[in-house]
């Protein structure tokens, strides 16, 4: 996760001073014309929009272009939403960082030693079920809680809890289930009440099958200079808080800005969330770029690619959500924002 975020930061930082926005526009236009990427990019500065651009098609067959309200699957960026909900429950004394997993799921190996904190930090030792053989085929069908738990419990612990960090989607599937048990509500409703409604996020929800009538994007892969649809999709009922949210660059940016400016959590709780262990915070990566601390996450699910970064020193949020991309285009786009951050950093010295 850290390497991908660092790549994003290099990607999200190059041409966006007042004269550089045109450079970014031109580059995104070239990606569109050369069939190298489709999606949108959004940037907030001090909570205000400073850049927004959509390229390519949400659905080629329907001749429907991507726009500011197109919805994308955001994959693992969902984890930041989930961590925020869990930390809210802790703030309300409904959970604690030391709550043991055994209180909810005693059948998981080492559950009596694994804490909420361990799962938030990816230090639980719980096997990452997305590494399971043929998982992509298995998860394409709707999966109920029992099926997901059985899959997780079929594997032994990988290491002693809290002895090291190893990324595991299973942690955030379980955290979403715990939130459901604490609140007595479905995760979809918890997400809506605690985050979506508070920020009036119009394009964010817990995902279902892709619904083109609701301006949800199809995903594509490149071959022979053309886009081809990916028709084999993850069923989001099983991904839960690990990767089940749909949104777009605007809504994710608004959420990240609100989160790190204190709209959901106390200053003390934000400090806990952003205090890293092995460069991983709670539902985020915490990395250094050019002497600045950066909070963020990336997401990849089916053909969708997304990434978000928040720079507290600059009060700057940058997000991209793509429904199609080529490796070379995203690597270069990863460099597109670098000079902007450096420019903004220089401004903040005075």
N, C-alpha and C positions, 0 to 999 in steps of 0.2 A: 504493500500500500504506500509506503514512504517513497519508493522509487518513482511510482506513477505520479504521486503528488508533486515531487520535485520536477518531474518532466512537465507537468501541468504548469507549474509556476514559471518555468523557463518559457513555456508556451504562452502563458497568459500575461506576458509582460513586455511587448516590444514597441508598438507603433502608436501609442495612444495619447500623446500630448496633443495640443490643439491642432497642430499640423499633421500629426500622425494618425488621427482618426481616418483620414482619407486613405492612408496607406493600408490600414486594416480593411477598410471597405474594398479597396482594390484587390487585396489578397483573397478575401472571402469571395468576392465576385469571380476571381480566377478559379477558386476551388469549385464553385458552382458550375462554371462554364466547362471545366475540364473533368467533370464528374468525379471529384475527389472527396467531396464532403457535402452533407446536407444536415441542416439543423439551425440552432440559433445561439447567439452570444449576447450576454447582458452584463453591464457593469454599473455598480452603484458607488458613489462617492459621497460620504457624509449622509448616507441614506437617500440620496437623490440619484435618479437615472442620469448617467452621462454617456452611455452608449448602448445601442440595441441594434441587432442585425439578424435577419433570418435569411437563409439561403436554401435553395433546392425544394424538393417536394416532400410533403407529408405522405402523399399517396400518388404515385406516378400514374397508375391505371385510372384513377379518378381525376387526374390533372389538377390536383389540389396542392397548392404551394404551402410550405411552412410559413407560419406567421407568429406574431407575438403571443398568441393564445394557443398555439399547438401544444399538445401534451406528449411527453416522452416518458418512457420507462427510465428511471434514474438509478436503478441498481443499488449499489452499496452506499450511495449518499443517503439512502433510507436510514442507515445506522445512526446518523446524526440526529434525525427526528426521534428515533427510538431511545437513544441515550438521553435526550432532553426530557422525554416523558418519564423515564425511570428516575432521573434526578429530581423532577418535580415531585414524584411520589415520595422520594427520600426527604425532600424539603418539607413535605406534609406529614412526615413521620409515619407513613404507611409502609415504608421499607427502610432499610439502612444499607450502607455499603458493606456491612458485615453480615447481612442476612445470608444464611446458607441456602444453597440450591436444594438441599434435602427437604427443606420446608415445603417445596412445591413438587419436586421431581426426584424422589429418593432412589428411583431405579437407575439413575445415571451414575456410572462409576465415579467414586470420589465426591459424590454430591454433598457429603457431610463436611468436606474440606473446601469446597468451591464456594466462593462468595459472589455477591452481586458485583463487587468491585473487580474480582478476577474476570468475570464475563465481560464487563464494560471495557477492560483493558486487554482483552484477548490473552489472558494469562491463566485460563481455566484448565488447559490440557484436554479439553473436549475435542474429539475428532471433528474435522471440518467435513460435513456431509457432502459438500459440493465436490469433494475429491473422490467420492464413492464411484465405483465403476458403473458406467451407464447412467449416471445421475441425470444427465441432461434429458435422456429419454424418459426416465422415471418421473421427473418433476414436470414434464409437459402435460401430465394429467392432474386433475384436482387432487390435492392431498390433505386429508383431515389431520387434526392434531395428533391422534393416536398413531397414524402412519408416520408422521414426522418424528415423533418421540421414539417409536420402535426403531426407526432408521438410525437415529442418534445413539440409542442404547445398544445397538448391535455392535458397536465398537468400544474397545477398551480405551482408557485414558492414555494419552500420548506422553504425559509427563506429570510430575508432582505439581499440583496447583500452586500458582504464584512463584514458581521457580524460574520461569522464563516466559517470553512473549512469543506467541505463534498465532497468526491470524486464523480465525475460524468463524465462518458464517453461522455455525450452530449456536454460538453464544447469543446472537441477536434474534434468532428464531425463538430461543428459550426466553429471552428477556421480554419479547412481545407477549408470549403466553403468560408470563408472570404478571405483566401489566393487566392482562385480561382477568386473571384470577383476583388481583388486588381490587380492581375497579368493578368487577362483575359485569363487564361490557366487552363487546368485540373490539379488537384492535382498531378496526376501521372507524368505529365511533369514538374511541379514545383519541385517535389522531385528529379527527374532525373537531371535537370539542376543545381539546387542549392547544392545538396549533392552528389548524386551518381556519376555523371560525374567528379566532382572535386576531388573525392578520388579514382576514378576508381574502384568502388565497383562492382565486377562482379556478385555477387549473391544476390544483393538487388534490389527490385522493389516494386511497388504497386501491390498487389496480385490479381490474378483472380482465376478461378477454378484450383485446384491442377493438375499440368501437370507433369506426371511421366517421360515423354520424356525429360524434362528439369531438371532432377535430383531434383525434388521437393518431399519432404518426405510425406508419408501417416502417419496419426496418429492412435494410438492404445490404447486400454485399457487392463489391466491385469485381467484375470479370470482363475482360475484353473491352475495357473502356466504357462499359455500361453498368447500370445498376440492376441487380436482380433481387427480387423479394425473398426474404427469409420467412418461410411459411411455418416453420417448426418453432413454436414459441414456448417459453417457460410459462407454466400456470402459476400465477402469483399467490394463490391461496396457500401454497406451501412455503413460500419464501418469507412470509410474515415481515418482522421488523428488520430482517437482514437485507431485503431487496425488493419489497413489494409495493413501493410507492411510485405513483406517476406524478409528474410535475413538469416544469420547464425552467429555463434559465432565469426568467424574471422572478418566478415564485421562489425558487431556491435561493436566489440572491436576497430577496426580501426576508426570507426566513433566517438566513445566516446573519444578516445585519441585525435583525431583531434579537436573535439569540445572544450575540456577543456584545450588544449594547444594553443588555439587562432586562429585556421584556419578558423573559420566561424564568430566569434563574437569578438568585441573589449573586452579589459580587463574590462572596465566599464560595458558592457552588460553581460559578464559572471558573474560579481559580482552580478548584478541584478537577473540573472537567478538562482544563487545558494544561494541567501539570502532567507532563508525559512520563511514561515508563518505556524505555527503549524507543523513544520518539513517537509513541502512540498515546494519545489522550483517550478520553471516554467518547467513543463514537467519532473520533477525528484523528487525523495525523497532526503532529506539532513539529514543524521543521523550521530551519533557518534559511533565509534567502537574503544574501547581501547584507547580513547583519540584522535583518528584521525577522521577527517571529511570524510564522504563518500558520493558520488553522485551516484545515480543509479535508476533502475526501474526493475520491474518484468513484466512478461506477461503470460497470460493464455487464450487460445482460442481453443475450441474443445479439442482435446487430447494433444495439444502442450503446453509445459511449457518452459519459458525462463527467464533469469535474467542476469543483468549486473551491475557491480559496478566499480567505478573509485575512486582511492585513490590519491588525489592530492599530498599529502606529499611524497608518494612513487613513484609517476608517474607510477602507476600500474593499469591495466585494466583487469578484469576477467569477462568472459561471458560463459554462458551455453545455449544451445538451444537443447531441447529434443522433440522428437515426440512420446515418450512413457515413462511413469515413474510410479512407485508405491510410495505411501506416505512414507513408511518406508525408501526407498532408497534415496529419495530426502532429507528427514530429516537428514539422516546420511551424505549425500553428502554436506549438508549445513555445516557440521562440518569439511569437508575435508580440508579446506584451512586456518583454523584459525592459526595454528602455523607458516605457511608461512608469514602471515602478521606480526605476532609478531616478527619473525626473521628479516624480512625486516625493521621493525620499529627499532629494536635494531641496525641494520647496519647503519641506517640513523642518529643515535645519534653521530656518530664519523666522 
